[in-house]
Amino acid sequence: MATDIREEALAEVAQTSGWPKERCRWRRLDVRDPLDWSAAVEEAVAAFGSIDVLMNIAGYMQSEWIQESTVETVDRHVDINLKGVIHGTRVAASQMARQGQGHIINIASLSGVAPIPGIAVYSATKFACRAFSLAAALELRSLGIYVTAVSPDAVETPLLAPQKGVDAAAILFCGPHLLTVEEIADLILGKVLPQRPLEVQIPRHRGWLAHLTNLFPGMGFALGPFFRRVGGRRQTAFFNDRPA
């Protein structure tokens, strides 16, 4: 069962991609709404008999310096990136506990491992998403439920589109390349689902750098300007290569 807040767009993808109706369902879901979560899980159980895997993927990011942030963007970050993950995990875990097994995969971020200037609020919600996932994993393992936090570097999705020309977003582009959705899917299918690790970071070398920066956050004062300059050049090149 695939869900999205934009039901018409999701249905179009399902139809153009040829999703088999006998195996697939899709519906609108607002991850901010706990009642909508309950209804979605009930519908999935009615259709398939159980929920073996839940993947919390929905996310929101607005790059801005904290003194320029608004109440609306702060609330939207927290409601989608954190409360949406908590509600989804909570409702799915209740069903999985009755089944005696299940696996919850929460998409966090490397910005939830190391603090990232320019996206402070997003970074805060991803830190919280990762911490929640790790704590929930410790709670739920005895019930046969695994929880994995997946923390990728920047991924080339529509989430990056609003970052064009935004100075605060430059550091997002400092990696050697933007990850693709296919790389994340391969990681989940090849490692996360069969091995059920507590957490994974991708790419691994950037994950180690994030952990190092988290241990010594003062490094950001020295390294931040360098990564912003590199990211700024790659940010410009990325959008110049895209059609207007």
N, C-alpha and C positions, 0 to 999 in steps of 0.2 A: 504494500500500500504506500503510494507516494502522496505527499501532502505539500501544499503551498498556500500562501495567503492569496495568490493570484490564480484562482481556479481555472479561468478560461485559458490562460497561458499554459497551465499544467496539462489541461485536456488536449490542447493543440500539440504539445510535445508528445503526449501519449499516442495520439492518433498518427502523427507524421512519423514517429519512430516505430510504429507497428507493435505496440505493447499488446500481447495477447489478453483479451478480455477475460478468458477463463482463468488466468493466473494473476491478473493485476487489477488493482482498484486505485482510484485517485479521488481525492476530495479536498475541499478547502479546509485549512487549519490556520487559525491565528494562535501562534505559540504563546502569546501573552495571556490567553484566556484559559484558565484551568478547566472550565466547564467544556470548552471545545476540545481540550485534550481528552477528557473523560469520554466524550461522545466518539472521538476518533478511535480510541482504543477499543471501546465497546463494538464499534463497527468492524474493526479489524478482526477481533475475536469471533464475531458472528460470521464473518466471511471465511476465515482460515482456521478457526478452532483454537488458535493460540498465537502468542507473539514470541518468537524465538530471539529476534534481534530488533532493537530500536536504535536508530541513528538520529541524534540531535544535530542538525546541520545548519538550520536557519541562523543568520547573523546580520548585524548592522554595524557599519563603521562610518563615522564622520571625522575626518582629520581636521583638527583645529587646536590652536593654542588654548590652554585651559582658561586664561583670562578672557577669551573671546567666546567661550562655550555658552550655550543657552540651557535653560531649564528643560526645554523640549528635547534637545539632543541627549542630555544626561539621562532623562527618564527613558528615552527610546533605547539607548544602549543597555540600560539595566533591565528593562522589561523584556527585550528580545534575547540578548546574549546571556543573561544570568537567570532571570525568573523563568524564561521559556525553557531553559535546560532543566531547571529544578522541577518545574511542573511536569515536564515530559518524563523525567526520570522517576518522579514520585508515582505518577499514575501507572506507568509501565511496570515499575517494580512491584506494585500491588498485585497486578495480574501475574507477573512472573513468579511471585512468591507462592501463589496458588498452584502454579504449574510445577514448581520445584526446580526450575531452571530458566535461564535466559542470559542475554548479553546486551548491555547498553553501551553504545559508543557515542561519546560526546566530543564534538569538534571544538577544541580550544584553539591555541595559537602559540607560536614562539613568543609573542608579545605577552603571553601569560606565564612565561618562564623568566624573561628579562623585561624590565621596564623600558618602554619605548616612548621617547618624547615626541610630541606632535599628535599622538593618539592616546593621551593619558587616560581618558575615560574608557575607551575601548580596551586598553591594556589592563585597566583595573577589573573590568568585567571578565576578561579572559583569565586573569590570575584567579579570580573567584570561581570561574567555571572549572578550572583545573583543580583547585583545592576542594571544591565540592565533589568533583568526580572521584578524587582519591579517597576522600572521607567516606563517600557512599560505597565505594568498592570494599572498604574495610567492614562496613556495616552489613553488606548484602552477601558477601562471599559464603557465609555459613548457610544461606538460603539457596545456594546453588546458582546465584546470580553474579555474573562478572561485569565489571565496569572498566572501560578503557578510555583514557583521555588521549586524543590524537591532536598533537600540536604542530601544525605546519607553518612554514615560512609563508610569505605572501603568495597567494594563488591567483592565477589569472581568471577572474570571474567578474560579473557585473559590479561586484563590490568595489572594484578599483576604478570604475568609470568616473565617479564623482571626484576622484583625486587629481584630475587633470589640472595642471597649473596651480595646485595648492602647495604652498611652501612647506606647511606643516607635515605634508605627506611624503616629502622627499625621501626620508630614511626608509620608507617601506620598500623602495626599489633598489636598495643597496646590495642585495644578494646577487650572485653570479647569473641567476636567471629566475624568472617567475615560474613557480610550479604550475602544473596543469591539473585540471580536474582528473584526468586519466591517471596521473601519478598518485594522487590521493586514493583513487579507486583501487589501483593495483596494490597499494600498501594495505588497504583494508581487506581486500580479498585474499592477498597472498600471505599476510602476516597477522593482522589483527583478529580476523575471524577464526582462523585455525589455532592460533597460539594464545589468544585472549590475554595479552600483556596488560599490566597496570597502566602504562602510558608509553607512547612513542612520540618522538620528534622527527620531523622530516624537513630538510635533509639532516642527516645525523651530525655532520660537522658544524652546521649552524646551531644545532641543538646544544652541542657542547659549549659553543661560544655563548649561547644564551645562559646556560647554567653558570658559566664563569662570571658573566656580567651580573647575574643575580647574586652570586657570592660576594662580589666586590662592586656594588652599584656606583661607587665613585669613579670607576673606570669610564663611565658614561661622559663625564666632563672632558676627559682627554680624547676618547674615541668618537664621541658623538659628532663633532664638527666634520671629522674625516668621512664618516659614513653618510652624513647628510650631503656632502659635496658629491661623493660617488653616486648616491641615490638620486640626487638632483639631475645629474647628467643622464642617468639611465631612465629616469622618469620622463625627461624631455624626449629621449630617443624612442621610448615605448609609445608615447602618444603621437609622435611624428610619423611613426610607422603605421598608425591606424587611420582608416578613412575618416574624414570629417563627418 
